[in-house]
Amino acid sequence: MPHGHHHDSDEITGRHLDWALLRRFLGYLLAYRGAALAALLLLPAVAAAKLVQPYLLMVAIDSYIIPGDIAGLWLIALLFLLALAAESLLTYAQAYAVQWVGQRIMADLRREGFARLLRLPVAYFDRQPSGRLVTRLTSDVENVGELFGAGVVSALGDLLTLAAIVVIMLWINPSLSLVAFAVIPFLLILGLLFRHYIRHANRQVRARLAGLNAFVAERIAGADEVRLFVQEERTLKQFDRLQDDYQRASLRVINWDACLYAGVEALGAVAIAAILWQGGGEVIAGLTSFGVLVAFIEYVQKFFAPLRDLSAKYSVIQASNASLERIFEILDRAPEPGGVGACPEGSGEIRLEGVAFAYDEQAPVLRDISLHLRPGETLALVGDTGSGKTTLARLLLRFYEPTAGRILLDGCELAAMDPAEVRRRIGWVAQEPFLFDGSVHDNLDSERRRDVVELKEILRRTGADAVVARLGGLDAHISERGRNLSAGERQLLCLARALVPDPQWLILDEATSRLDAETEEQIRLGMEAARRGRGALLIAHRLRSVVQADRILVLRRGRIVEQGSHRELLAAAGLYARLWRLQALENGP
């Protein structure tokens, strides 16, 4: 089915929305505002404990060491040690608080993102490789987790430290302060120059990583086919190309980050050299003390340490910004449209009136389908590949919405009904049965809608009880995708699962197309038992499996070209009769 094309890139290329994204991110802090506020309030205490140390050093030199007053030096040394201890303890408490908040925000984003993914229309997943979506909920969310701890709060702490240093330096010696601050305009220019390049490089890193993850997830799922068609070398070369792209993008981030860091380091060295020149002259001239010069050098180093950190924080914020764009892109997607009206459960009559459908504005897959599905009848859909059989079934399940016309269930428009209610009343067994890692019971009835006795009766009717007995009962474990089961066993369990909600209709989409004759007969008996008392829609390529249907619809290029019973269609000598002959089934079953 032409479900659209995969995007070659997962890169978000919107406008620079730093502040808009940041404001939206800060909204997630409201639930943890107590811990966040505590982390913020600890910042001044950390800054005070850090910045008192050079001042104590100045006092020690000017008031005790140079005058030779060793007796009073022990008190300064003790205060210095206490300041160091306070800095360590306060830094630990502040770091723990921000990480605690960051981890909970990450959990909220993952939960909200996963919940939104579960409610997005099926068409969205047709266009998005699963590996890219996994990247958004794992790697991107982890990246965003750094935004609060290593990004916003830490940057606020650095800014607070810088402001305090500026005040202290101006208070101690204004002339030396002006010398040190002469490099600040160059720092601002440096930051503005690198802003665009770091942001763009981080966007590319996130996109390349998503592409790499999508490729790995797909090849792991298709590992048997890779080996079967001897594609190991080709796959490895494709992986190397993707990995090289990711590596080059990562190196670009590292390059810009290193350049910014080196630029800040160089300007810091220039500032210290200028202070040594100016301050040394003032000490020799007796205009300032040696303790002030030493303290100034310490303060300048502490001034440029936050600036170096801010350059790193800027890189973190830019990387997180790129990840936020990708996460919010999912959260901003409109969920699958729900119903607003109640529809009392009736006999299960379904009508299609002038239904048409196309994928992504392509050529229509279905054209002007008008059909009446009577309660309790068995209807078969046959036709060549691409004729629209499975698409029609997916419209009935509300996986897609018709682009024209309408579908009615018991007189109610499907578009106005809750999709969950539609899927409770219309069951589906797919061509490729899918089972999850977990117990048999969880796979069959995760919501425990049926008690054990009722569930075992469903298993008995469908013939799946032997499968469950072989596994060891309802609590037995099913591996990922049901790999510890045969194809027929998976199909039987999926058939039983479809009956748990007691649907009015059962759609069987090529349910026996890949099975051997003996297993197919077993599944056929199970399906006959499952169809009793409910309508059934059989989608089949092999006409032998639909000869007993009450009505057979023949689709060609999205239109119903023939309908009737098996005998009526053979007698009409049209497309169905030709397909029957091509399958060498002229004599019937």
KEMAR-940087 format. One record per atom (N, C-alpha, C): x, y, z. Coordinates in steps of 0.1 Angstrom, whole numbers, plus 2048, in hexadecimal, padded with zeros to 3 digits. Atoms other than C-alpha are relative to their C-alpha. Last residue first. Layout:
N
XYZ;...
This chain:
589
7FA8077F5;77F6ED7E1;7FA7F2802;8057FC7F3;7746F97BF;8077F780B;80980A7FB;77A6E879E;7FB80280E;80D801807;78770778D;7F77F6806;80A8047F7;7A170E7A8;7F27FE7F9;80280F803;7C0711793;7F67FA80A;7FC8077F4;7C97337A2;7FD7F17FF;7F17FE7FE;7C8743780;8057F980C;7F8809809;7A673377B;80F802801;80280E7FB;79874379B;8087F77F6;7F78027F5;7A7765791;7FF7F1805;7F2800806;79576376F;80A7FD80B;7FF80C807;77475A780;80E7FE7FA;7FF80A7F5;778777798;8027F27F9;7F27FF7FA;77F78F77B;8027F580A;7F87F3800;760785767;80D7FF807;7F4801809;75076475D;80780D7FF;7FF7F4807;72E76D76D;80C8017F7;80980080B;729749776;80180D7F8;7FB80980A;74874978B;7F78007F4;7F47F9806;73C76879D;8067F77F6;8057F5809;71A7587A4;80B8077F9;80680680C;7297387B1;7FC80B7F6;7F6807808;74074A7C9;7FB7FB7F3;7FB80C7FA;7257617D5;80A7FA7F7;80980B801;7217847C8;8057F4808;8038067F3;7357A37C1;7F57F67FF;80980B800;7487B27A4;7FC7FC80F;80380280E;75B7D279B;7F67F47FF;80780D800;75D7E17BE;7FB7FE7F2;80E800802;7767FE7B8;7FB7F2801;8077F87F6;7998067C6;7F18007FE;7FD7F1800;7AC7FB7A8;7F7808808;7F67FE80A;79A7D97A6;80280F7FF;7FB7F2801;7867CC7C3;80A8007F5;7F4800808;7717AC7C1;80480E7FE;7FE7F3807;7577A97DD;80D7FF7F9;7F27FD803;74D7867E8;80080D7F8;7FE7F780B;72C7807FA;80F8027FE;80E7FD805;71F765811;8018097F4;8057F37FC;743757814;7F28037FB;80C8027F8;74873280F;7FA80D805;80B806808;75F7367F1;7F37FF809;80B7F77FF;77674E805;7F37FA7F9;8047FD7F2;79473980E;7F4808801;80580C7FA;7977297EB;7FB80380E;80F801801;79A74C7DD;7FA7F4806;80380E804;7BE7507E9;7F17FE800;7FB80180D;7C47767EA;7FC7F27FA;7F980B804;7AE77C808;8068017F2;7F77FB80B;79E79581D;8097F57FC;7F4808804;781786831;8078077F5;7FB7FA80C;76879D842;80D7F97FD;7F2802802;75478B85D;8038067F2;7FC7FE80E;73379386D;80F7FE7FE;7FB7F3803;72B78388F;8048017F1;8077F67F9;71876689E;80580E7FD;80E8037FD;73174C893;7FA80B808;8097F8808;75075C884;7F17FE804;8007F27FC;76875089F;7F58087F9;8058007F3;75F72B899;7FF80F805;80F804801;76472F874;7F980180E;8077F4804;78574187C;7F17FE7FE;8017F67F6;791725891;7F980C7FC;80A8057F6;78870B877;7FF80A80B;80D7FF806;79B72085D;7F57FC809;8047F27FF;7B9723874;7F28027FA;8037FE7F1;7BB6FD877;7FB80E802;80D8067FD;7B76FA851;7FC80280F;80B7F8806;7D271384B;7F37FA804;8027F57F7;7E9700863;7F58097FB;8068067F3;7E46E084F;7FD80B80A;80E805802;7E86F282D;7FA7FB80D;80180C807;807706837;7F27FB800;7FF80C7F9;80472A841;7FF7F47F8;7F28047FF;80D74B831;8017F2808;7F980080D;7EB755823;80E7FA801;7FA80D802;7D774A841;8097FF7F4;7FC8067F4;7CC76B851;8077F27FE;7F680A804;7CB77E831;8067F780B;7F97FA80B;7B979A844;80B7F67FC;7F5809801;79E78B859;8088037F4;7F97FF80D;7867A6864;80C7F7800;7F3805800;76E79C87F;8068017F3;7FA80480D;74E7AE885;80E7FC802;80B803809;7377B18A3;8057FC7F3;8047F680A;7557AF8BB;7F47FB7F7;80C805806;75679A8DB;7FB80A7F5;80B7F57FE;7717AF8EB;7F37FC7FB;8017FD7F2;78678E8EF;7F680B802;80E8037FB;77F7838CC;7FE80480E;80A7F7807;79D7958BC;7F27FD805;8007F27FA;7B47858D6;7F68097FA;8068007F2;7A97628CC;80080E806;80F802803;7B17698A7;7F980080D;8057F3804;7D37788B2;7F17FF7FD;8017F77F4;7DA7588C6;7FA80D7FC;80B8057F8;7D17428A7;7FE80980D;80D7FD807;7E7757890;7F47FC809;8027F27FE;8057558A8;7F28047FA;8037FE7F2;80172F8A9;7FD80F803;80E8047FE;7FF72D883;7FC80380E;8097F6806;81F74287F;7F17FC802;80080180F;83172C898;7F680A7FA;80C806806;8377398BB;8017FE7F1;80080E7FB;8577418CF;7F37F97FC;7F6808807;85B7608B9;8017F2805;80580E800;83A76F8C5;80A7F77F9;80780480C;8447928BB;7FC7F27FF;8027F5809;85B7948D9;7FB7FC7F3;7F47F7803;8587758EE;7FC80B7F7;7FF7FF80F;8377668FC;80C80A7FE;7FA7F5806;83975B921;8007FF7F0;7F4803808;821743931;80580D7F9;7F57F97FA;80875194A;80D7FE7F9;8027F2802;7EA746935;80B809805;80B7F97FA;7F6722934;80080F7FE;8008027F2;81770F92E;7F5808807;7F77F67FA;82171790B;8007FF80F;7F2803803;8136F68FE;80980A807;7FC80B7F8;7F26FD910;80F7FC7FE;7FE7FB7F2;7EF71F901;8057F5809;7F47F8800;7F47108DE;80380580E;7F4809801;7DB6F48E5;80D808800;7FE8057F3;7C170E8F0;80C7F7801;7F47FB7FA;7C47218D0;8047FA80D;7F680A801;7AA70C8BE;80D805805;7F77FD80B;79472A8B9;80B7F67FE;8087FE80C;77771D8CE;8098037F4;80580D804;78F7108E9;7F98017F3;7F5808805;7A17318EC;7FC7F27FB;7FC7FA80D;7817448EF;80B7F87FA;80A80480A;77672B90A;8028067F2;7FD80E804;79773091C;7F57FB7F6;7F47FF809;79175691C;8037F27FB;8047FB80E;76E75192A;80B8007F7;80980A806;77A73B947;7FC8047F2;7F780B805;79875394E;7F77F57F9;7FA8097F5;782771952;8067F47F9;80680D7FF;77E789934;8067F980C;80E7FF802;7847AE933;7F97F3801;80780A7F8;7A67A9943;7F18027FF;8097F97F7;7B47C9934;7F87F7808;7F87F87F6;7D27B7925;7F780780A;80A7F87FA;7BC79C915;80780880B;80D803804;7CE7868FC;7F680A806;8027FE80F;7F17948FE;7F27FE7FC;7FE7F2803;7F0799924;7FE8027F1;80C7F97FB;7E2775929;80180F7FC;80A80380A;7FE766913;7F3808804;80780D7FE;818777928;7F57FE7F6;8088007F4;83079291B;7F87F2802;7F88077F6;84379C8FC;7F880180D;7F77F87F8;8287A88E4;8087F780A;8018027F1;8177958C9;80B807807;7F67F97F7;8127A08A5;7FC7FD80E;8057FE7F2;80078B88A;80C805809;7F48027F8;80B793867;7FC80180E;7F880A808;7EC78F851;80C7FC807;7F77FB80B;7D87A286B;8077F47F9;7F48097FF;7BB796881;8088027F3;7F880180C;7A27B2887;80B7F6803;7F48067FD;7847B789E;8097FE7F3;7FB80680C;7687D0897;80E7FB803;80B806807;7537D98B5;8047FA7F3;80680A7F7;7707E08CD;7F57F87F8;7F880C801;7827F18B0;7FC7F680A;80080780D;7668098AB;8087F4800;80D807800;7638108D1;7FF7F97F2;80080C7F8;7888188D2;7F37F8800;7F980B807;78582F8B4;8017F3809;7F38027F9;76A8438C7;8077F57F9;7FF80A7F5;74E84A8AE;80E7FF806;8057FA7F4;747869899;8017F780C;7F87F57FD;75D85E87C;7FC80780D;7F48057F9;74C83C87C;80880C805;7F47FE807;72B84D874;80C7FC808;7F77F57FB;70F83E887;80C8017F7;8067F3803;6F3829876;80880C805;80D7FE7F9;6FD809886;7FA80E7FF;80280C7F8;72080F879;7F4801809;80A8017F5;72182885D;8017F3807;80280E7FC;73F830846;7F780180C;8008037F1;741851833;7FD7F1802;80A8097FC;749860811;8007FE80F;80D7FD805;76A870807;7F67F6805;7FE7F3806;78E871815;7F38057F9;8027FF80F;78485482B;80280E7FC;80D7FA802;79585484E;7FD8017F0;8007F4809;7B183D855;7F28057FF;7F27FD801;7B7824871;80380C7F7;7FD7F27FE;792827877;80F802801;7FB8007F2;78D801879;80480E804;80A8057F6;77680285B;80580080E;80A7F67FF;78F817848;7F57FC80A;7FA7F67F7;7AA7FD84F;7F780D802;8018057F2;7947E2840;80580B80A;80E8007FC;7907F7820;7FE7FB80E;8037F27FD;7B67FD81F;7F1801804;7FC7FD7F2;7BB7D7822;7FD80E803;8078087F7;7A67D1802;80480380F;8067F87F5;7B27EF7EE;7F97F780B;80D7FC804;7BB7E07CC;7F880780B;8017F2802;7E07E17D4;7F28057FC;7F97F87F7;7E57BC7CE;7FF80F7FD;7F2801801;7CA7AC7B9;80780980A;7FB7F780B;7A77A77C5;80F800800;7F5806808;7937967E0;80380A7F5;7FA7F6809;77D7A37FD;80B7F97F8;7F2802804;76678980E;80580B7F6;7FD7F980D;74778F821;80E7FE7FD;7F2801802;73977883C;8028067F2;7FC80780D;717783848;80F7FF7FF;7FE80F800;70E78886D;8047FA7F3;7FC8077F3;7017AC86A;8017F17FE;80B8047F7;6FF7B8846;8057F980C;7FB80C7F9;71C7CB836;7F57FC80A;8098037F4;70D7E481D;8057F2806;80180E7FC;7267F3804;7F77FF80C;80C8007F9;72D8137F0;7FC7F1803;80480D7FA;7518177E7;7F3802807;80F801800;7568367D1;7FB7F3804;8087F6808;77B8327CA;7F27FC802;80E804801;7958227E1;7F880B7F9;7FF80E7FF;7BB8257DD;7F27FA800;8098077F6;7B88487D0;8027F1800;80B805807;7D88557BF;7F67F8809;7FC80880B;7EE8677D8;7F37FC7F8;8037F980D;7E38837EE;8057F97F4;7F77F4802;7F587380C;7FE8067F2;7F57FE7F6;7E385180A;80880D7FB;7F37FF806;7C28527F7;80A80280B;7F47FE7F7;79F848801;80C8007F8;7F37FF808;77C8477F3;80B803809;7F37FF7F9;75B83C803;80B8017F6;7F87F8808;73A8437F0;80E802806;8077F780A;72583680C;80A8097F9;7F77F7806;732819821;7F98077F4;8027FB80E;719808837;80B8097FC;7F67F6805;71E7F2855;7FC8047F2;8017FD80E;7037E0869;80A80A7FC;7F3800806;70F7D488B;7FF8027F1;7FE80E806;6EE7C989B;80E7FF7F9;80B807806;6ED7E78B2;8047F37FA;7FC80C807;7057F78CB;7F37F97FA;80480D7FA;6FA8198D4;8037F47F7;807808809;70F8348C4;7FC7F3806;80280D7FB;71B8518DA;7F87F87F5;80D8057FE;7288708C9;7FF7F2805;8067F77F6;7498828CC;7F27FB803;80E7FE802;76086A8BC;7FA80980A;8098087F8;78686C8BC;7F18037FC;80C7F97FC;79E87A8A2;7F67F6807;80A806809;7C08698A4;7F2806804;80380E7FE;7D68818B6;7F67FB7F7;80E8027FC;7E18A28A7;7FE7F1802;80880780A;8078A58A7;7F27FD805;8097F7807;8148BF8BF;7F87F97F5;80B7FC7F7;8228A58D7;7F68097F9;80980B7FD;8368958BB;7F4804808;80680280D;8458B68AE;7F67F4802;80C7F8801;84A8BE8D3;7F97FE7F3;80A8057F6;8638A28D6;7F38077FE;80480D805;8768AC8B6;7F57FA809;8077FE80D;8788D18BF;7FA7F37FB;80D7FB7FD;8828C88E2;7F78027F4;80880B7FB;89F8B38D5;7F2804804;80280980B;8AD8D08C1;7F77F4803;80A7F8808;8A98E78DF;7FC7F87F4;80D8027FA;8BB8CD8F5;7F58077F8;80480E803;8D88CE8DD;7F37FD805;80280180E;8D88F48DE;7FC7F27FC;80D7FA802;8D58F4904;7FC7FF7F1;80B8097FB;8F18DC907;7F28057FD;80180B809;9078F18F0;7F57F6804;8067FB80D;8FF910903;7FE7F47F6;80E8007FE;9078FD923;7F88057F4;80480E800;92A8F6915;7F17FF802;7FF80480E;92E91B90D;7FC7F17FE;80B7FB807;92092492F;8017FC7F1;80B8097FD;93990D940;7F48047F7;7FD80D808;95592092F;7F57F6802;8027FD80E;94494093B;8047F47F7;80E801804;93F93195D;7FE8037F2;80580E7FF;96592A95F;7F17FF7FD;80080780D;96D94C951;7FC7F2801;8087F9809;96295F970;7FF7F97F3;80E8047FC;971946988;7F68077F7;80180E803;99294B976;7F27FB803;80080080E;98D971978;7FF7F17FB;80E7FC804;98496E99D;7FF7FF7F0;80980B7FC;9A495A9A4;7F28037FB;7FD80B809;9B9974991;7F77F4802;8057FC80E;9A89909A3;8027F47F6;80F802800;9AE97F9C5;7FA8037F2;80380E800;9D397D9BD;7F17FD800;7FC80680D;9D49A19B3;7FE7F17FF;80B7FC80A;9C09AC9D1;8047FA7F3;80C8087FD;9D89999E8;7F58037F6;7FD80D806;9F69AA9D8;7F47F7802;7F98097F8;9E79CC9E2;8027F37F8;80880B7FC;9DD9E99CC;8097F6807;80E7FC801;9EAA0B9C3;7F67F5804;8067FF7F3;A0DA049D1;7F28047FF;8027F17FE;A1EA0B9AF;7F980280E;7F37FA7FF;A2B9E79AF;7FF80F803;7FA8057F4;A089DA9B7;80E806802;8067FA7F5;9F99F099C;8057FC80E;7FC7F2800;A119E5982;7FB80780C;7F28017FB;A0A9C098B;80680E801;8008027F2;9E59C7988;80E800806;8067F47F9;9E79D6965;8027FF80F;7F87F4804;9FF9BB957;7FB80D807;7F28017FB;9F199E96B;80880D7FC;8017FD7F2;9CD9AA964;80E7FF806;8027F17FF;9D49AC93E;80080480F;7F47F9804;9E398993F;7FF80F802;7F68027F5;9C597C952;80D8077FD;8047F87F5;9AD98B938;80A7FF80C;7FD7F2803;9C197D91B;7FC80980C;7F17FE7FE;9C095B92B;80480E7FD;7FD8007F1;99A95E92F;80F801802;8037F37FB;99796890A;80280180F;7F67F7805;9AA9498FF;7FD80E806;7F38037F9;995932915;80A80B7FC;8027FA7F3;974942907;80D7FE808;8007F2800;98193C8E4;7FE80780D;7F27FB801;98C9198EC;80080F7FF;7F98027F4;9699108F9;80E806800;8067F77F7;95891F8DA;80780080E;7FC7F3804;96F90C8C3;7FB80B80A;7F17FF7FC;96B8EC8D7;80580E7FC;7FF7FE7F2;9458F08D4;80E802805;8057F27FD;9468F78AF;80180280F;7F77F5806;95D8D98A9;7FB80E805;7F38007F8;94A8C18C0;80980C7FC;8047FA7F3;9298CA8AF;80C802809;8037F2802;9398C488D;7FC80780D;7F37F9800;9488A489A;7FE80F7FD;7FB7FF7F2;9258988A3;80D808801;8087F67F9;91989F880;80480380E;7FD7F3805;93688D871;7F880B806;7F37FC7FA;93086F888;80580E7FB;8027FC7F2;90C86E87F;80C804806;8087F4800;91386E85A;7FE80580E;7F67F5804;92F85485F;7F980D800;7F77FD7F4;91683E872;80A80B7FD;8087F87F6;8FD841856;80880480C;8037F3806;91783783C;7F880980A;7F37F87FF;92581B853;7FD80E7FA;7FF7FC7F2;90180D857;80C809802;80B7F67FE;8FC80D831;80280580E;7FC7F4807;91E7FB82D;7F680B802;7F57FA7F8;9147E2848;80580D7FA;8067FA7F4;8F37DB837;80A807808;8077F4804;9057D5816;7FA80880C;7F67F6804;91D7BD826;7F980D7FC;7F87FC7F5;9027AA839;80980B7FC;8007F1800;8E97A981C;80980580B;7F17FD7FF;8ED784815;80280F7FF;7FC7FA80D;8C878180A;80F805800;80680980B;8BF769827;8058057F2;7F780C802;8D777B83F;7FB7F87F4;7F27FB803;8C679D83B;8097F47FE;7FF7FD80E;8A478C839;80E8057FC;80180C808;8A977C85B;8018027F1;7F3807800;8B579C86B;8007F37F8;7FE80880C;8967AF860;80D7F87FF;80D807803;88B7BC882;8017F77F4;80280A7F5;8B07C388A;7F37F87FE;7F780C804;8B47D4868;7FF7F580B;80680780B;8967EB86F;8087F47FC;80D8067FC;8A17F5892;7FA7F77F4;7FC80B7F7;8C57FC886;7F37F8804;7F980A808;8B9812869;8027F3808;80A806809;8A182587F;8057F57F8;8088097F8;8BC82A899;7F57FA7F8;7F880C7FD;8D483887F;7F87F6808;7FF80880C;8B9850871;8087F3803;80D806803;8B185D894;8017F67F4;80280B7F7;8D686289B;7F37F97FE;7F880B804;8DA87687B;7FF7F4809;80680680C;8BC88C884;8087F47FB;80C8077FC;8C98938A7;7F97F97F4;7FC80B7F8;8EC89B89B;7F37F8803;7FC80B809;8DE8B187F;8047F4808;80B805807;8CB8C6898;8047F47F7;8078097F7;8EA8C98AD;7F37FB7FA;7F980C7FE;8FE8D7890;7F97F6809;80280880C;8E38F1888;8077F2801;80E805800;8E38FD8AC;7FD7F77F4;80180B7F6;9098FE8AF;7F17FB7FF;7F980C804;90C91188E;7FE7F580A;80780780B;8F192B896;8077F37FD;80E8047FD;8FF9348B8;7FA7F87F5;80180E800;9249358AF;7F27FB802;7FA80680C;9269598A4;7FD7F17FF;80A7FE80B;90F9658BF;8047FA7F3;80C8087FE;9259558DA;7F58027F5;7FD80E802;9459638CC;7F47F7801;7FF80280F;9369868C9;8037F27FD;80D800805;92C9848EE;8007FE7F1;80780D7FD;94E9788F8;7F28007FB;7FB80A809;95F9958E5;7F97F2803;8067FE80D;9499AE8F7;8047F57F6;80D805801;95499E918;7F98027F3;80280B80A;9799A2912;7F27FB7FE;7FE7FB80E;97C9C4922;7FD7F57F6;80C801807;96D9B6942;8018057F2;80480E801;98F9AD951;7F38007F7;7F7807808;99D9D094B;7FB7F27FD;8027FB80E;97E9E1958;8097F97F7;80D806805;9809CB978;7FE8047F1;7FC80D804;9A59D697D;7F37F97FA;7F77FF80C;9999FA97E;8047F27FB;8077FD80C;97B9F3995;8098007F4;7F77F8808;98F9E19B0;7FA8037F3;7F28017FC;97F9CF9CD;8098097F8;7FF7FB7F2;95B9DA9C8;80E800805;8027F2801;95C9D69A2;80280680E;7F47FB806;96A9B39A7;8008107FF;7F58017F7;94F9AA9C0;80D8067FA;8027F77F5;9339B79AA;80C800809;7FF7F2805;9409A698B;7FF80A80B;7F27FD803;94698599D;80280F7FC;7FA7FE7F3;9229869AA;80F8037FF;8057F37FB;91498B987;80780380E;7FA7F6807;92A96E97A;7FC80E805;7F27FF7FC;91F957995;80780B7F9;8007FA7F3;8FB95F98E;80E801806;8037F1802;900959969;80080780E;7F47FA805;911937971;7FE80F7FE;7F57FF7F5;8F592D988;80C8077FB;8047F57F7;8DB93796D;80A80180C;7FD7F4807;8EF921954;7FC80C809;7F27FE7FF;8EE90496C;80480D7FA;7FC7FD7F2;8C9908970;80F803802;8067F47FB;8C290A94B;80580480E;8037F4809;8DA8F193C;7FB80C808;7F47FB806;8EB8D5950;7FE80D7F7;7F58017F7;8CD8CF966;80D8067FB;8037F97F3;8AF8DD953;80D7FF809;8037F2802;8BB8D692F;7FE80780D;7F47F77FC;8CD8B6937;7FC80F800;7FE8017F2;8AC8A3937;80C808805;8087F57FA;8A68B0914;80280080F;7F97F4803;8C2899908;7F980C806;7F47FF7F7;8B387C91A;80880D7FD;8057FC7F2;892884909;80C800809;8047F2800;8A38858E7;7FB80480E;7F47F7801;8B58648ED;7FC80F801;7F58057F8;8968518F9;80C80A7FF;8058037F2;87485D8ED;80C7FB809;8067F47FA;88186E8CE;7FC7FE80E;7F67F67FD;8998528C5;7FA80C807;7F98057F4;87D8388C7;80A80A805;8097FD7F5;86984D8AE;8067FC80D;8007F17FE;88784D896;7F780480C;7F47FC7F9;88B82789B;80180F802;8028027F1;866821893;80D804807;7F980D7FC;86A82F86F;800800810;7F67FF7F6;85084B86A;8077F3804;7F67F7805;83A84F84B;80D800809;7FD80480D;822832851;80C8087FB;7F680A7FF;82483A876;8037FA7F2;7F37FA7FB;81285B870;80B7F5800;7F97FA80C;7F784A85A;80D806805;7F880A806;7ED835878;8098067F5;80680880B;7E0854889;80A7F67FB;7FE7FA80D;7F185E8AA;7F97F87F5;80C7FA804;7E38528CB;8018077F2;80A80A801;7FE83A8D5;7F38057FB;7FD80980B;8188548CB;7F57F57FF;8057FA80C;80786D8E2;8037F77F4;80F800800;80A856900;7FB8067F3;80580E804;82E84F8F7;7F1800800;7FD80380E;8368758F6;7FB7F27FC;8097F8809;82387C916;8037FD7F2;80D8047FE;835860929;7F68077F7;80180D806;85786891B;7F27FB800;8007FE80F;85288D922;7FF7F27F9;80C7FA804;847886946;7FF8017F0;80A80A7FF;86486E94C;7F28057FB;7FE80A80B;87C88893F;7F57F5800;8057FA80C;86C8A2956;8027F77F4;80F801800;87088A973;7FB8077F3;80480E803;89588496B;7F17FF7FF;7FD80380E;89C8AA968;7FB7F27FD;80B7F9809;88B8B2989;8027FB7F2;80D8067FB;8A189899C;7F58067F7;80180D807;8BF8A4987;7F37F9804;8037FD80F;8B98C8992;7FF7F37F9;80D7FA802;8B68BE9B7;7FD8027F1;80A80B7FE;8D48A79B7;7F28057FD;7FF80980B;8EA8C39A8;7F67F4801;8067F980B;8DF8DC9C2;8007F77F3;80E7FF7FE;8E58C49DF;7F98077F4;80780E800;9078BA9D2;7F1802801;80080480F;9118DF9CA;7FA7F27FF;80B7F9806;9068E89EE;7FF7FD7F1;80C8057FB;91C8CD9FD;7F48077F9;80180E805;93B8D59E8;7F27FB804;80280080F;9388FB9EC;7FD7F27FB;80E7FB803;9328F8A12;7FD8007F1;80A80B7FC;9518E2A15;7F28047FD;7FF80B80A;9668FCA01;7F67F4803;8067FB80C;958919A16;8017F57F5;80E8007FE;960906A36;7F98047F3;80480E801;984900A2A;7F07FE801;7FE80480E;988925A23;7FC7F27FE;80B7FB807;97992EA45;8017FC7F1;80C8087FD;992917A55;7F48057F9;7FF80E806;9AF926A42;7F47F8803;8037FF80E;9A3949A4B;8017F37F9;80E7FE801;9A293FA70;7FC8027F1;80880C7FF;9C492FA6E;7F18027FF;80280680D;9D494FA60;7F77F3801;80E7FE804;9CF963A80;7FD7F87F3;8098047F5;9EF957A91;7F28007FB;80380E802;A04959A71;7F57FC80A;8098047F5;A0497FA71;7FB7F27FE;7F980A7F8;A22985A5A;7F87FC80C;7FC7FA7F3;A159A6A4B;8077F6809;7F67F6803;A16995A28;80480780D;7F3805805;A06975A34;80A80B7FE;7F98097F8;9EB983A4B;80E7FB7FB;8017FD7F2;9D79A1A3F;8087F7809;7FE7F27FC;9E09A3A1A;80080280F;7F47FB805;9E597EA12;80380E806;7F58087FA;9CA96FA28;80E8067FC;7FF7FC7F2;9B198AA1F;80C7FA806;7FB7F2800;9B79859FA;80280480E;7F2801805;9B395F9FE;80680E801;7F88057F4;993964A12;80F7FF7FD;8007F57F6;9869799F5;8087FC80C;7F67F6804;99095E9DC;80180C80A;7F38057FF;97B9459F1;80B8097FB;7FA7FA7F4;95C95A9F6;80F7FB801;7F97F3802;9539549D2;80680680D;7F580080A;94C92F9D4;80780D7FF;7F58097FB;93892E9F4;80C8007F6;7F97FA7F5;92494C9E7;80B7F8806;7F87F5805;91D93C9C5;80780780C;7F4806807;91191C9D5;80980B7FB;7F88067F5;8FA92F9ED;80D7FA7FA;7F87F67F9;8ED9449D0;8097FB80B;7F67F9808;8E59259BC;80780B807;7F28057FC;8D49129D8;80B8077F8;7FC7F97F4;8B49269D3;80E7FC805;7FC7F2803;8B291A9AF;80580880C;7F3800808;8B48F59B9;80480E7FD;7F58037F7;89A8FB9D4;80D8007F9;7FD7F47F8;88390C9BB;80C7FE80A;7F97F6809;8868EE9A4;80480D807;7F2804801;87F8D69C1;8078097F7;7FA8007F3;85F8E99C9;80F7FD800;7FB7F27FD;8568F19A5;80780080D;7F58027F7;8538CC99C;80680D805;80380B7F7;8318CB98C;80B7FE80A;80A7FC7F6;8378EE97E;7FD7F580A;7FA7FE7F3;8588E496D;7F580280B;7FF80D7FA;8478D694E;80580180F;80D8047FB;83D8F9945;8007F3807;8017FB7F2;862902944;7F27FD805;7F980A7F7;8648ED924;7FE80480E;80980C800;849903913;8077F5809;80B7FD7F8;85D92291D;7F67F4801;7FC7FF7F2;87D913910;7F4803809;7FE80E7FB;86D9098EF;80380080E;80D806800;86092D8EA;8017F1805;8077FB7F4;88293B8F5;7F27FA800;7FA8037F3;8969268DD;7F780480C;80A7FE7F6;87F9278C0;8057FE80E;7F98007F3;89992D8A4;7F580380B;7F97F47FD;883924886;8077FF80E;8087F47FE;87B90187B;80880C804;7F97F4806;8928E886B;7F780C802;80A7F57FF;88A8C887E;80780D7FC;7FC7F37FB;8A18AD871;7F580A800;8087FD7F5;89388A86D;80380D806;7FA7F97F4;8A088584B;7F680380B;7F1803800;89986E82E;80780680C;7F77F4801;87486F835;80E7FC801;7F87FD7F4;86384F82E;80880C7FE;7F1802800;84A850812;80680380D;7F77F47FF;82484D812;80E7FC800;8037F87F4;80E83081A;80880D801;7F77F4800;80E8227F8;7FD80980B;8087F4800;800800800;80980C800;
